[in-house]
Amino acid sequence: MASTPGKPAATRKTGSRRKGTTPSTASAETKVAASRKPVRYKKATTSAARNPSAKTPVKKSRPSGKVMARKSDSAPKSTGTRRLATLAIRAPSTRDVLAQREMELALVNLVQRGLAGKLGFQTIVDLVGDKLREIFRTPDLGISWFDERTNLIHQLYVYEHGRRLTIAPQTPRPGGMYETMRRTRAPLVFATASDYARLGNVTLVPGTDQSQSMVCVPIFVGDRMAGDISIENYEREHAFGPDDVRVLTTVAASLGVALDNAHLFDETQRLLKETEQRNAELAIINSVQAALAAELNIQGIYDAVGDKIREIFHNADTGIRIYDPKTGLIHYPYIYENGKRIDIPSAKLPDNGFAAHVIRTRETLLINEGIDEESAKYGSFTIPGTQDEKSAVFVPLVVGDQARGLINLIDMQREHAFGESDVRLLQTLANSMSIALENARLFDETQRLLKETEQRAAELAVINSIQEGVAAELDFQKIVDLVGDKLRDVLRTE
């Protein structure tokens, strides 16, 4: 027991006697005893004591704030703690704040890990959306992103009734939800279905259902509204309260900068790939032009282009096939398989097969798995001297309204070797080089015809010399001498 201020504990008087001690005088003891009044203890009586046969009522304890809190289908949950299961409407406790902060950091770290793993922006949004659905234990959640440059809202992540939906980009409606949140910088809460009508200019997205209640929180990055996070409930009204709005608003504020950084990183990567793709296109065109400047024949040009494509695609097995519509022949001027150059003789274009399908439809064909099933589907067969691949992509070389050939990449070891970016790049290269290769083919054809013309002219010159000798009535030896001299001139030999 703490001592009273101003009175030392050693001088405090007490009526109790400690073992082994006696008072200094008898009068002191008598004085203390006389000053005390006897204390009477009253025995507690209860209804049970007065009436033993009566049942003892059970005292109802006041429920804690956690139990009293409204339970919602979308009440926030935390993976690390149950404190966020149902937050009380009262001011959050320190433990609630720490749990909420832990949840925010987990989401931000999820975005940062996605950036470190060089994941695309959409993939990161998918990870965040899945995590939010887990935290809030709701099947119906959406994340949208606003592109100021195009003035379009992109619905990146939408779940309704637990199913993933794909919604086309939309322009914000004047006075609609997006415009309202951007103006007020505040969340929108629809407690009942009639609240939608009160806001005005809120239309139902085609292919979706009207929810009974919804909370929609804007994502701001500085003064710019970058998107929103929404949770809907299709079963009951008044499903969301102040606690849900507070938690979701805090989450949106924490995710804003992280998602914006992910979007900027994704945009930078896209621009970088476009630059690399453009450089690859220019490299192909320069290869063709350099081959033309060096007066290479058409085969030399095919070799230069094929080598450049293999360099761009990290030495992937590459093939160039050229189709001649006049003869119906398909030529194989450049073929690599298993890293080695192989020769395949020209042949008639078959009625079926991968190449026949691409050349006749002028459509790209991507096969990343099930090569046997795909071969049966298209009626394809293995060209003698070659092997079956695991993955392949075929892109037509289109000039005007005709396919004059194709470029293909193959992988002999693994499936799913080529992604969408590979297909896009190969298509772009094919579009860039189609005209260049056609011009090179026409140049080569012109050179061939010119040589044939010169050769025909030389033949006629020899024949004319003989005829002139006969007409001049020269003897046989003189005619032979005349023909020999003419051949020396034509053949430019001593």
Buried (B, 14 or more C-beta within 10 A) or exposed (E): EEEEEEEEEEEEEEEEEEEEEEEEEEEEBEEEEEEEEEEEEEEEEEEEEEEEEEEEEEEEEEEEBBEEBBEBBBBBBBEEBEBBBBBBBEEBBEEBEBBBEBBBEBBBEBBBEBBEEEBBBBBBBBBBBBBBBEBBEBBBBBBBBBEEEEEBBBBBBBBBEEEEBEBEBBEBBEEBBBBBBBEEEEBBBBBEEEBBEEEEEBEEEEEBEEBBBBBBBBBBBEEEBBBBBBBBBBEEBEBBBEBBBBBBBBBBBBBBBBBBBBBEBBEEEEEEEEEEBEEBBEBBBEBBBEBBEEEBBBEBBBBBBBBBBBBBBEEBBBBBBBBBEEEEEBBBBBBBBEEEEBEBEEEEBEEEBBBBBBBEEBEBBBBBEEBEEBBEEBEBEEBEEBEEBBBBBBBBBBBEEEBBBBBBBBBBEEBEBBEEEBBEBBBBBBBBBBBBBBBBBEBBEEEEEEEEEEEEEBEEEBEEBBEEBEEEEBEEEEBEEBBEEBBEEBEEEE
